[in-house]
Amino acid sequence: MIKTITFDFGGVLYDYDGDRLMVELASHSAHKPESFEEKLRGSALDRAHFRGEIKADELLEILSEKVGLTMTVDQLAEAYENSVYPNEEIFELVKELEKNYNLQLYSDTPKILYDRVMKKMPVIDYFREVTLSFEVGELKDSPRGYEEVISKSNHSPEEIIFIDDREEFVEQAKELGINGIQFTDIDNLIEELNKLGVKLDGKYTLNLEGE
């Protein structure tokens, strides 16, 4: 029986526009977005930032030297904010699921994005536990965060669902015995939840056309 349902942030609760982020970052340098991204490719700075190894001000100092970025921490936070968009229909599903299930949030995210966006989500209070890469010190390609999800839930892996838009992370969860669902759209998610025994009993009605 499913008892805990765990949601990813980017690509599930919020949509993410990486191209827009690159454009905004590049606008604070002498480079075009394509060359800016090319210069950063392979640097692993984003992974270190998301693991909490590099703070926002430290990241900006490195990028200033590496690509001539002239940006304040507030401007970086704003760039992150402008690159994500709330998925309102998932919010409604979260509200319904919270009535009967323990909900958790597990995301690869830097502290600046958590502070400026995630903590202010309309549904943040529906999640009893939050697991974040910058606190764990590892990204979702490592088992450590999933192990925290299991531990915080006080449930066995087979009683947990993890929802993520990226297949490799869903598979990582499955390797630990967690039920994984790759998010593509709201209808498919509801179908997959039903397959795993999550029943909404007709109480949740998704009005896609806003009628």
N, C-alpha and C positions, 0 to 999 in steps of 0.2 A: 504494500500500500504506500502510495506517495504521501510524504508528509512535509517535505521542503522543496520549494521551487526557487531556483537561483537564476537571476537575470544578468546578462552582460549589459554594459552601458552603450558604447558606441556601436551602431549598426543594429541595435535592438530598441532600447529605450529612446535613444537619440540617433538620428542619422548623422553621418560624418562626411564632410566635404574636404578631403585632403588637398585637392587642387586649389580651393579657395584659401586654405591656410598657407600654401606655398606662395600664392600670389601676394598675400598680405605681408608675409615675411620678406619676400623679395623687394617689396615696395620700400622697405627700410634699408635697402642696400643698393649698390650700384649695378646689380645683376638682374637680368630677366629671370622670370620664374623657372624656366627650363634649365638655364645654366646654374642658378642658385641651387636647385634640387640636385643637379649633377655633382656639384662641388661637395654636397653633403652626403651623397651616396657612399655607403661603405664606412662612414665614420663611426657608426654605432652610438652617436651622441643621443639620439632619440631614445634608444633602448636604455642607456644609462640614466637619462632623465626620468623615464617612466619607472625605473627600478628604484628611484630615490637616491641614486649615487651622486647625482649632480642637481643642485638646487637651481631654481629659475635664474637667479642673478649670476650664478656660476656658468650656466649654459650660455647666457647672453654675452658674458665676457669672452668665452671661448669662441663663440660665433663672430664676435667683433673682430677677433684676431684672424679667424679662419676665412670669413667671407665678407668682412667689412660691415656687419650688421650693426645698425645704430637704433637700438630699441630699448625702451624701459620695461620693467617687469609688468607694469600696468598695461602697456601696449601689447605685450606678449599675451597677457591674460585676455585682453579684448580680442586678439586674433584667434585664440582658442574658442572663445565664446561665439564668435562669428562663423566658426567652421562646423558647429553642431546645431541640429534642429530637432525639437521635441517631436516624438512620435505619439501623438495624442491618443490614437486608437489603442496603443499598447498600454497607455496610462489607465484607460478604462478597464482593460483586462486585469491589470495589476490590482486595482481597487476591488474587483470582484473576487479574485483569487485569495486576497488577504483575509477574506471572511472565514475561510476554511483551511488555509495552509500557512505554514511558516515560510515567509519570503526572505530571500537573501539577495544581495547585490555583489557581484564579483567582476572587477574590471581592471584592465591594464590602463593606468592613468597616472599622470604626474600630479603632484600635490596642488599645483596652481589651478588645474582644471577641476579637481575635486572641490577646492575652496570656492571657485568663482561660478561654477555651473552645477555640479552634481549635488552639492549640499543644498542648493536652492530649487531642486526639482520638485514639482508639485506632488510627487508621489514618494519623496525620500523617506517620509515617516512610516510608510507601509513596509519598509524593509527592516526586519529586526536585527539583522547583522549585515555589515559591509566589510568586504575584503578587497584591498586595493594593492596594486603591484608596488607602489612606492613605499608602502608599509611592510609588505612581505619581503621585499628585496629581490623578487623574482618575477618574471613575466609568465604569461599563461602557457608558454611552451615548456615550462617546468611543472612538476607535480605539486610543488609546495603550496601554492595558493588553493588548489583543489582540496588538499589535505586540511587546510584551514577551514574551508567551507564545510567539510564533513565534521570536523571537530566542533565548530560553532553551532552546528545544527543539532547536535546530540542525537543524530539519526544515522542509520547505516547507509552506505552508498546507494544501495538498491531502493532506498526510500527517498532519494534526492533526484531532482531533475536540474540539469544545467542547460540554459538556452543561450546560444551564441550564433552570430552570423557567419563565423568562420569555421569551416569543416575541421581544420586541424586541431582547433581547441575543443570542439565537440568530441573528437576522437581521443584527445588527451584525457578528458573527463571519463570517457567510457573505459579507458585503460585502468582506472581506479574503481570501476564498478558503478559509477554514477550513470544514470540515464541521461543521454545527450540528445538535444534537439537542435538541428541547424535552422536558424530563423531565416525565412525567405519573405514571408508576408503573414499578415494576421490570420487569414483563413487557414493556411497550412499549419500555423502554430496551434490553433484551436483543435484542428484535426489530430495532430500529433499528441497533444495533451490528452485528448479523449482516448487515444490508443493506449496510453499509459495509465488509464483509469482515473484521470482527473475529470471530474464531472462538474459542469456548471449548471446542470439541472434547468436549463432554459432561463435562468435568472439574468444571464448576460446576453444582451442583444446588441450586435454591432450594426450601427446604421451608417453604412459607407456613403450613402447618398445624402445624408443630412436631412432626411425627411422627418 
